[in-house]
Amino acid sequence: MNPSLDCPSSCPFVEARNPAFDFPVGQIRRIASADPDQDVDETKRNVLKLLAVAGLVGAGAGGLAGGALQYVQPPTVGISSFPKTQLLDVNGSALTVDGVESEYNVNTAQLYLFNYPLRNEPNFLLNLSPANGEEPSATNPGAWNVPYGVGTHGSIVAYSAICQHLGCPAPAIAYYPPGVCPNNTFTTKTYPNMPFYIHCSCHGSTYDATNSAANITGPAVIPLPQITLEVEDGEIYATGNIPGAAPVNGHLNTLQGDYGVGTTSQLASESPIHLCSFGLPS
Ligand code: FES
């Protein structure tokens, strides 16, 4: 891995990265190892056509190389629409509501990430329900019925794990469960002194895990893109982005910049990087 192509140079965690979630070098790497069996959209084919045309034009003007160089653009891969992708647990079995609600809760510190809709676009899977299964309150941290949440209490959500400031990916951006940074809580209308959130250690952006990853602190000024989830026969699928979601940082749009994940995407477990040397608005 070439760090200069990876996390922004200001990110202190380049060496701590999981190569499985390289970003944005993924686009360059994928092109170098293009797999003909994978879903390549019209853009790449059109670029190849353009190269051929550019070569002909250049040859006519006095040189194939000159013509090609004049028209070459980096080839872009991607998909044309959001797929319906079944999520798999870390063991490769179908990810179910029952499984998520029994294994993960608001106190789960370990990160569970799945790529969607492209291979180099990791997302957090979170269950914000309290560990004791009881209704959240000021003394029982957690959240039910969050926007676009699924599961028994609407507490299972998924957000992009690429920071919307300069693109630091997980684990530099991580979910912080209650108690990890006891001095950092913030207040919303619904949850006073909320002690859990998503925070990016690169430059300090913080996002509200209970409210479509809205910004709590900058420098990021837009929310993390939220993935829409659907449940069929108790099994969980990723189906798209919520309306109005911005493109994933570093991509022309969320569907361009790598090959699609296809019909399934498996959770990967990763240890978070937690720093508490920041403050939240009260
Ligand atoms: S990349 Fe700058 S705060 Fe996350």
Residues whose N, C-alpha, C, O or C-beta is under 5 A from the ligand:
A	BS01	FES	C163 H165 L166 G167 C168 C200 C202 H203 G204 S205
